[in-house]
Amino acid sequence: PGTGHRGLADLVVAPDAAGGAVTRAAALVRRLGYGLVTCPARRGLLAGRLKAAMLAASAWCVARGAGPQKVDAALGWPLGPYHQADVEGPAVQVERFAVLGWPASYGQLFDGFDHAGRKGRASGRGIFSYAQQGAAGDYDAAAQALIGEWRGGGETEALSPASIRRRVWSALFSAGQRLLDEGAALDAGDVDLAALEALGVPRASGGPMKTGEIRGLLTVKRELEAWEADAPELWAASERLTEMVKNGEGFGF
């Protein structure tokens, strides 16, 4: 949303692919109006992995008392994580987390909405309800009840908008680290492009890796280390990041 492209295309390149074929395929994708990142074959590719991290970090915030509308408002993106989830539908989120091997708890929230008949924006009701086409969604009492049931009546805390932003952005940075370490992303710029095109993060931010570098890699590393015990699948500092901080390196933007 808001990128000026139809969407993002992952161009998956086999190890033995001819260079000319890759160049022609990339040119065709761009002529069709898509943003493009090139990557080797990996489960979930780039956009799916980043979207899972975004939604999982958002779910962590909601589990601790921040409503979906507060998460979306705190980030201030053209379309926040939960409005994005409604565009795709909750069943897609359940399948995404299952395919990527995330803890089942991350899919349970969306599964509950799906089973309650709240199938997403196209049906008029998802995490939010949509009274009319094109209108922003409302967080209604039925949605609040479903989320309260998912929380299980546990204690909640008052997360500030700044805390929510740091949690989500750092989770995206951590996911980007993993994509680089696994070789699923060829460079940090591809991670950022995937986030800009597929997640709709503000273009002025540069993306999660660029944002992390601007904030300071030492600051981000300390956050990830402090939060790893909360959810290691979301927040963890990689050896690559440790070495970059130690050597005063950046991503070369």
C-alpha positions in Angstrom: 0.0 0.0 0.0 1.2 3.5 -0.8 4.3 2.3 -2.7 3.3 3.2 -6.3 3.7 -0.5 -7.4 1.2 -3.3 -7.8 3.1 -5.2 -5.2 6.4 -7.0 -4.5 7.7 -9.9 -6.6 10.4 -12.3 -5.2 12.5 -13.5 -8.1 13.8 -16.9 -7.0 17.1 -17.8 -8.7 18.4 -21.3 -8.8 22.1 -21.8 -8.4 22.6 -22.9 -12.0 20.4 -20.2 -13.5 21.9 -18.4 -16.5 22.6 -14.7 -15.9 20.9 -13.7 -19.1 17.7 -15.5 -18.1 17.7 -13.8 -14.7 18.2 -10.4 -16.3 15.3 -10.9 -18.8 13.0 -12.2 -16.0 13.8 -9.2 -13.8 13.1 -6.8 -16.7 9.8 -8.4 -17.4 8.7 -8.2 -13.7 9.6 -4.5 -13.6 7.8 -3.7 -16.8 4.7 -5.3 -15.2 4.9 -2.7 -12.5 6.1 -4.8 -9.6 8.9 -4.0 -7.0 11.5 -6.7 -7.2 13.9 -8.5 -4.9 16.1 -11.4 -6.1 16.7 -14.3 -3.7 17.6 -18.0 -3.6 14.8 -20.5 -2.9 13.9 -20.4 0.8 10.7 -21.3 2.6 8.5 -18.2 2.9 10.9 -16.0 0.9 11.4 -12.4 2.1 8.0 -10.7 2.3 6.3 -13.6 4.0 8.9 -13.9 6.7 8.9 -10.2 7.4 5.1 -10.1 7.6 5.1 -12.9 10.0 7.6 -11.1 12.3 5.5 -7.9 12.0 2.3 -9.6 13.0 3.9 -11.7 15.7 5.4 -8.6 17.4 2.0 -6.9 17.1 0.4 -10.0 18.7 2.9 -9.8 21.6 1.8 -6.2 22.2 -1.9 -7.1 22.0 -1.4 -10.0 24.4 -0.1 -7.5 26.9 -3.0 -5.1 26.7 -2.5 -2.9 23.6 -5.6 -3.2 21.3 -5.1 -3.8 17.6 -6.2 -0.2 16.9 -3.6 1.1 19.3 -0.9 -1.0 17.6 -1.9 0.3 14.1 -2.1 3.9 15.4 1.2 3.7 17.2 3.1 2.7 14.0 1.4 5.4 11.9 1.9 3.5 8.7 -0.5 3.9 5.7 -2.0 0.6 6.6 -1.1 -0.9 10.0 -0.4 -4.6 10.7 -4.0 -5.5 11.7 -5.6 -3.6 8.8 -3.2 -5.5 6.6 -4.2 -8.8 8.1 -7.8 -7.9 7.4 -7.0 -7.3 3.8 -5.6 -10.8 3.4 -8.0 -12.4 5.9 -7.3 -14.2 9.2 -7.1 -17.7 7.6 -4.1 -16.5 5.6 -2.3 -15.5 8.8 -3.0 -18.9 10.4 -1.5 -20.6 7.4 1.5 -18.3 7.2 2.5 -19.0 10.8 2.0 -22.7 10.4 4.1 -22.9 7.2 6.9 -20.9 8.8 6.9 -23.0 11.9 6.1 -20.2 14.4 4.6 -21.1 17.8 1.0 -22.0 17.5 -0.1 -19.1 19.8 0.6 -16.6 17.1 -2.0 -18.1 14.8 -4.6 -18.8 17.5 -5.8 -15.2 17.6 -6.5 -15.1 13.9 -8.0 -18.6 14.0 -10.5 -17.4 16.6 -11.6 -14.6 14.4 -11.9 -16.9 11.4 -14.0 -19.4 13.3 -16.2 -16.6 14.5 -17.1 -15.8 10.9 -14.9 -12.7 10.8 -13.2 -13.5 7.5 -11.5 -10.2 6.9 -12.2 -7.0 5.1 -13.9 -8.6 2.1 -16.5 -10.1 4.3 -17.1 -6.8 6.2 -15.6 -8.0 9.5 -12.2 -9.2 10.6 -10.1 -7.8 13.4 -12.0 -4.6 12.6 -15.6 -4.2 11.2 -16.1 -2.2 8.0 -19.5 -0.5 7.7 -18.9 0.7 4.2 -16.5 0.1 1.3 -13.3 2.1 1.7 -13.9 3.2 5.3 -11.4 2.6 8.0 -12.3 -0.3 10.3 -13.8 0.0 13.7 -12.7 -2.1 16.7 -16.1 -3.3 18.0 -17.3 -5.0 21.1 -17.3 -8.5 19.5 -13.7 -8.2 18.5 -12.7 -7.0 22.0 -14.4 -10.0 23.4 -12.6 -12.4 21.1 -9.3 -10.8 22.0 -10.1 -10.9 25.7 -10.8 -14.6 25.4 -7.5 -15.2 23.6 -5.6 -13.3 26.3 -7.1 -15.6 28.9 -7.7 -13.0 31.4 -4.1 -12.5 32.2 -2.6 -9.3 33.5 -2.0 -6.5 31.0 0.3 -3.6 31.0 0.1 -0.1 29.6 2.4 -0.2 26.5 3.2 3.3 25.2 3.0 4.0 21.5 6.8 4.4 21.6 7.2 0.9 23.2 5.0 -0.6 20.5 7.0 1.0 17.7 10.3 -0.2 19.2 9.1 -3.7 19.6 7.7 -4.0 16.0 10.7 -2.3 14.3 13.2 -4.4 16.3 11.3 -7.6 15.4 11.6 -6.6 11.8 15.3 -5.9 12.1 15.8 -9.3 13.9 13.9 -11.1 11.1 16.1 -9.2 8.6 19.2 -10.5 10.4 17.9 -14.1 10.1 17.2 -13.7 6.4 20.8 -12.4 5.8 22.4 -15.1 8.0 20.5 -17.9 6.1 21.3 -16.4 2.7 17.6 -15.9 2.0 18.3 -12.2 1.5 21.3 -11.2 -0.6 21.8 -7.9 1.2 20.2 -5.6 3.7 18.8 -3.4 0.9 16.7 -6.3 -0.3 15.2 -6.8 3.2 14.3 -3.1 3.3 12.8 -3.2 -0.2 10.7 -6.1 0.8 9.4 -4.3 3.8 8.7 -1.1 1.9 6.8 -2.8 -0.9 5.1 -5.7 0.9 4.5 -4.3 4.4 4.0 -0.7 3.4 6.4 0.7 5.9 6.9 4.5 5.3 9.4 5.0 2.5 11.0 7.8 4.4 12.1 5.3 7.0 14.2 3.4 4.5 13.1 0.1 5.9 13.9 -1.9 9.1 17.6 -2.3 8.4 18.2 1.3 7.5 16.1 2.4 10.5 18.2 0.2 12.8 21.4 1.7 11.4 20.1 5.2 11.9 19.0 4.5 15.5 22.4 2.9 16.1 23.3 -0.8 15.8 24.6 -0.8 19.4 21.2 0.5 20.6 19.3 -2.1 18.6 21.6 -4.9 19.8 21.0 -4.0 23.4 17.3 -4.0 22.9 17.4 -7.4 21.2 19.5 -8.9 24.0 17.2 -7.4 26.7 14.1 -8.7 25.0 15.3 -12.1 23.8 13.9 -13.8 26.9 10.4 -12.4 26.1 10.3 -14.2 22.7 13.6 -15.4 21.2 11.8 -16.1 17.9 11.1 -12.3 17.7 14.1 -10.6 19.3 17.6 -11.9 19.2 21.0 -10.4 18.3 22.9 -12.4 15.7 26.6 -13.0 15.7 26.7 -10.8 12.5 25.3 -7.9 14.5 27.7 -8.4 17.3 30.6 -8.4 14.9 29.3 -5.3 13.1 29.0 -3.4 16.4 32.4 -4.6 17.5 34.1 -3.4 14.3 32.1 -0.2 13.8 30.6 -1.5 10.6 27.3 -0.7 8.9 25.2 -2.2 6.1 26.9 0.1 3.5 23.8 2.1 2.6 
